[in-house]
Amino acid sequence: MRFSAEIHRQLGHPVIDIDGHMAEHLPTLAPYLEAEGLSLSHPSLRRMIPPYGGTDRTWHEQSPAERAATRTPRGPWWSAPARQTIDLATALFPALLHQRLDEIGIDFGVVYPSLGLCFLHTPDDRYRRGTCRALNRANAATFAPLADRLTPVAAIPMHTPSEAVAELEFAVQELGFKAVVCAGYVQRPFEALAGADPELARYAFWLDQFGLDSAHDYDPVWAKAQELGVSIAFHSGFIGMTPYRSPSSYVFNHLSMLAEGQQSLAKSLFLGGVTHRFPDMNFVFLEGGVAWAAALYSDIVGHWEKRNLAALRQHLDPSLIDRRLMLEMMTTYATDAPRLNPALTARATEPEDMLDEWAACGIGQARDIKARFADRFYFGCEADDPLTSMAFNTTINPFATELKVMMGSDIAHWDVPDMTEVLEEAWEMVEHGWIDADAFKKFTFTNPARFYTGTNPAFFKGTVVELAVDELLAGE
């Protein structure tokens, strides 16, 4: 086993971490909450993490019988570094992280909140917007002296396009953020249950993921992000959604849930035509890996080939059925079957204007899917995920595509017991022969550089990787 710092010295290129985390230091955050009219004594803030899955009481507040009755999912526990106490301190204090970056083997890091990700999903408008604004103010001040090697993301709530646009403008124009994280969904009540028992309504909701069938037009959000020069990152958990509601096992709830949530979001944006209308906007789906994306990309191509409008009319239009032949076959092979009233077997007619489910995507041929999906979507993968190699399998990925993977360390969370081993774990893919050194460079440097500079060419100006990024872009 080689330490990450030693591996870094041999690479010949910088390492950009696109998904590290901090653990919010509440004494530091408290005055910013108070400035927003909130405090740690606020009923919602005393709990900090809202209950999962519609219940109004946390898992720990319920008896085992109550958890089973409400299917209250067990959330994360013992989720921060402990034995490696220096890593816990590093998660709490960004200046210490900045000091240890060489030891960890990272040149530049984009840092995400932890508790702050929960703020994005709180239904209470005042609490949601106030906590996100306080978090953004606190992080802007905390990270300002560290900008040569670290940048925080601004938390952008997405319950309505107007609140997202307002926070984007404030975070970028007033606070100076150049990276953002958006909520990956909004839980919305069914209109059909309006006026029903509030207890029922808490458990019955649908997920709005901002593209297909959204309750709002989110194009103003993507347009504002593009105007301000920020690429969009999504980083939302999915615990509390069916089937991630085990009352006894956090591991059960955690397995695959990030990937499934990101897959659903990617489908919504793609089929909703977002990447068609915004062909220069970059989106990244974090912590779900890339295996789901490789499968989805291939599946989209297969579905389009069989269910594009021309294929439907050529092969599946019920008017193409040879009814005389069918009657003859029925007479021959179903002689004992009763004859049904034709009215009982009549099929509903599909609305003509809803036959083409790909209309919003602007796809004229299968290859266009690459431009709408693989060229616009990036995928954050953790260092120890061997399936990252699937991104580079051009013999299987449609149109010999390399999917755009980027390394996210996930430092500060339970799956990184030692921060100094992150780069080492990523390099094991090269040692095992799953990817080569060129692919590793794309994973840890080239793709991150292109993701951020694609919307903001000056993203890395004034940082320790500025020269390397400039040389990379000049060679393209």
Secondary structure as UniProt FT lines:
FT   HELIX           4..9
FT   TURN            10..11
FT   STRAND          16..21
FT   HELIX           26..35
FT   TURN            36..37
FT   TURN            40..41
FT   HELIX           43..47
FT   TURN            53..54
FT   HELIX           59..61
FT   HELIX           64..70
FT   HELIX           85..92
FT   HELIX           94..104
FT   STRAND          108..112
FT   HELIX           115..119
FT   TURN            120..121
FT   HELIX           125..143
FT   HELIX           144..146
FT   TURN            147..149
FT   STRAND          150..152
FT   STRAND          154..156
FT   HELIX           161..169
FT   HELIX           170..174
FT   STRAND          180..182
FT   STRAND          186..189
FT   HELIX           191..193
FT   TURN            194..195
FT   HELIX           198..203
FT   STRAND          205..208
FT   TURN            212..213
FT   HELIX           219..228
FT   STRAND          232..234
FT   TURN            239..240
FT   TURN            242..243
FT   HELIX           250..254
FT   TURN            255..256
FT   HELIX           257..271
FT   TURN            272..273
FT   HELIX           274..277
FT   TURN            279..280
FT   STRAND          283..285
FT   HELIX           291..307
FT   HELIX           309..311
FT   HELIX           312..316
FT   HELIX           318..320
FT   HELIX           323..333
FT   TURN            335..336
FT   HELIX           342..345
FT   HELIX           352..354
FT   TURN            357..358
FT   HELIX           359..361
FT   TURN            366..367
FT   HELIX           368..369
FT   HELIX           370..374
FT   TURN            375..376
FT   STRAND          377..382
FT   TURN            383..384
FT   HELIX           386..392
FT   TURN            394..396
FT   HELIX           398..400
FT   STRAND          404..408
FT   TURN            411..412
FT   TURN            414..415
FT   HELIX           419..421
FT   HELIX           422..431
FT   TURN            432..433
FT   HELIX           437..441
FT   HELIX           442..446
FT   HELIX           447..453
FT   TURN            454..455
FT   TURN            457..462
FT   TURN            464..465
FT   HELIX           466..474
//
